[in-house]
Amino acid sequence: MKYILAVIVLFSGVAAPFVSYLSEKKDQIVIAAPALDETLSKCIKSGLELRYVFSIAACRKRSFWLDNCKDERKHISKLSYDPISRSYSVNIDLLGDGKEPLNISLTDESESLAAITKTSPLSIGFIAHGKPEFLSGSSAYLDVRVLGECRSIGVSGEGSAGEILSLGLFDDASYDSGHVEFLLSHTHSK
C-alpha cells in the first residue's frame, strides 16, 4: 500500500506548511513551516523567544456530520538567543510521546532557525493514536496548523511581550497557517 499526500489550502494570502514523507514505507512525516518573515527573525535579535507550535490531527471526512478527528498531537519548538555566549538555545518537545524535551545549543543562526521551523520525524501511527482506520481510504487526511510567535521570556503584566521588551519599536510578530488538510489518498501497489 502507498499513500499519496495531497494538500487542500483553505485560505489565501498565507503560505501553507509543507508535509513530506521520510521513506518509501510512508510511515513517518516531517512538517515544515514556510520561510520566516523578516519580523519573526528580528524577534530573536531583540532577545525574545521564537516559538513554533505544530498541531497535527488524523481525521476522516464524514457525510452530513462533522469530520471525525483524533486528538491533536503537538510538536513545540522554541528558540532564544544569548548575546553573552553568542549561542542559540533550541528546545524541541513532542507532547504525549513520553520523552523529555530535546535541548540543544547552536552557534549558527540559520541552523537554529532550520531546527525550529520543522518537526522531528513524526510517526503516522502516533498521530492517529494507533487507529489504522484514520490512515486509509479516500476520506483520510491530516489536519495541520502551524503557529509561529514571538514571545517574552518570563515577563508578565499588562501589554504584549513584544511591546514591553522592544519598547514598542515593533508589533508582536506571529504566523498562523490556519488549518490545512493534507489528504492521505489510498492506492494499491502491485
C-alpha positions in Angstrom: 0.0 0.0 0.0 1.1 3.5 -0.7 -0.2 6.8 0.5 -0.1 9.9 -1.7 -0.1 13.2 0.1 -2.1 16.0 -1.4 -2.8 19.4 0.0 -6.0 21.4 0.1 -5.4 25.0 1.1 -8.4 26.6 2.7 -7.1 30.1 3.0 -5.3 32.6 0.9 -2.5 35.1 1.5 -0.6 33.0 4.0 2.0 30.4 2.9 1.0 26.9 3.8 3.1 24.4 5.7 4.7 21.6 3.7 4.3 17.9 4.7 6.7 15.2 3.3 7.2 11.5 3.8 10.6 10.3 5.0 10.6 6.8 3.5 9.0 4.5 0.9 7.0 2.9 3.7 5.3 6.3 4.2 5.0 5.7 7.9 6.8 8.9 9.1 6.4 12.5 8.1 8.1 15.9 8.6 6.1 19.1 8.6 8.0 22.3 7.6 6.7 25.9 8.1 7.3 28.4 5.3 10.4 30.6 5.4 10.5 33.1 8.3 9.3 36.5 7.6 11.5 39.5 8.5 9.6 40.3 11.6 10.0 36.8 13.1 13.7 36.8 12.5 14.0 40.2 14.2 12.3 38.7 17.2 15.4 36.6 18.0 17.7 39.5 17.7 15.5 41.5 20.1 16.1 39.0 22.9 12.6 37.4 22.7 11.8 33.8 22.2 10.6 32.5 18.9 8.2 29.6 19.3 6.6 27.3 16.7 3.6 25.1 17.6 2.8 22.4 15.0 -0.7 20.9 15.7 -1.5 17.7 13.8 -4.6 15.5 13.9 -5.6 12.4 11.9 -9.1 12.8 10.5 -11.8 11.1 8.4 -14.4 13.0 6.4 -18.0 12.2 7.2 -21.1 13.0 5.2 -23.7 15.1 6.9 -21.7 15.5 10.1 -18.6 17.0 11.4 -15.4 15.2 10.5 -14.1 12.6 12.9 -10.7 13.6 14.2 -8.4 12.0 16.8 -7.0 14.3 19.5 -4.3 16.7 18.2 -0.6 15.9 18.6 1.5 19.0 19.3 5.2 19.5 18.4 6.6 22.6 20.1 9.9 24.2 19.1 11.4 27.2 20.9 14.5 29.3 20.0 16.2 32.0 22.1 19.5 33.9 21.6 22.0 34.5 24.4 24.1 37.5 23.4 26.7 36.8 26.1 27.6 33.3 24.9 26.6 34.2 21.3 24.6 30.9 21.1 21.1 29.9 20.3 19.2 27.7 22.6 16.8 25.3 20.9 14.1 23.3 22.8 12.0 20.7 20.9 9.2 18.8 22.5 6.6 16.3 21.1 3.8 16.3 23.6 2.5 12.9 24.6 5.5 10.9 23.4 6.7 10.1 26.9 10.1 11.5 26.3 11.9 14.5 27.7 12.2 17.6 25.5 15.4 17.9 23.4 17.6 20.9 24.4 20.5 21.8 22.2 22.8 24.8 21.9 23.9 26.0 18.5 26.1 28.9 17.3 24.8 29.2 13.8 21.6 31.3 13.3 20.4 29.6 10.1 20.9 26.1 11.6 19.0 27.2 14.7 16.1 28.6 12.7 16.0 25.5 10.5 15.8 23.3 13.6 12.6 25.0 14.9 10.7 25.6 11.6 10.2 21.9 11.0 9.1 18.9 13.1 11.2 16.0 14.2 10.1 12.8 12.3 6.6 12.0 13.3 5.1 8.5 13.1 1.8 8.4 11.2 0.6 5.8 13.7 1.5 8.1 16.6 -0.5 10.9 15.1 -3.5 8.6 14.6 -3.3 7.3 18.2 -2.7 3.7 16.8 -6.0 3.7 14.9 -5.3 2.5 11.3 -8.8 3.4 10.1 -7.7 7.0 10.2 -4.8 6.3 7.8 -6.5 4.7 4.8 -9.4 5.3 2.4 -10.2 8.4 0.3 -11.6 10.2 3.4 -8.4 10.1 5.5 -6.5 13.3 6.0 -4.1 15.1 8.3 -5.3 18.4 9.7 -2.2 20.6 10.2 -1.9 24.0 11.7 1.4 25.9 12.4 1.6 28.8 14.7 4.8 30.9 14.9 5.0 33.6 17.5 7.4 36.0 19.2 7.2 35.6 23.0 8.7 37.1 26.1 10.8 35.0 28.4 9.4 35.2 31.9 7.7 38.6 31.7 4.1 39.1 32.8 1.8 42.1 33.2 -0.1 44.5 31.0 0.7 44.9 27.4 2.2 42.4 25.0 5.6 41.0 25.4 6.8 42.4 22.1 5.8 45.9 23.1 7.3 45.7 26.6 10.7 44.3 25.7 11.2 46.2 22.5 9.8 49.4 23.9 7.1 49.3 21.2 9.6 49.5 18.4 7.9 46.6 16.6 4.5 45.0 16.8 4.1 41.4 18.0 5.2 39.0 15.4 3.1 36.0 14.6 2.4 33.5 11.9 -0.7 31.3 11.6 -1.1 28.9 8.7 -4.7 28.2 9.6 -6.0 24.6 9.3 -4.7 22.9 6.2 -5.8 19.4 5.1 -3.2 17.0 3.7 -5.1 14.2 2.1 -3.9 10.6 2.5 -5.2 9.0 -0.7 -5.1 5.2 -0.5 -3.7 3.4 -3.6 -2.7 -0.2 -4.2 0.8 -1.1 -5.4 1.4 -4.2 -7.5 
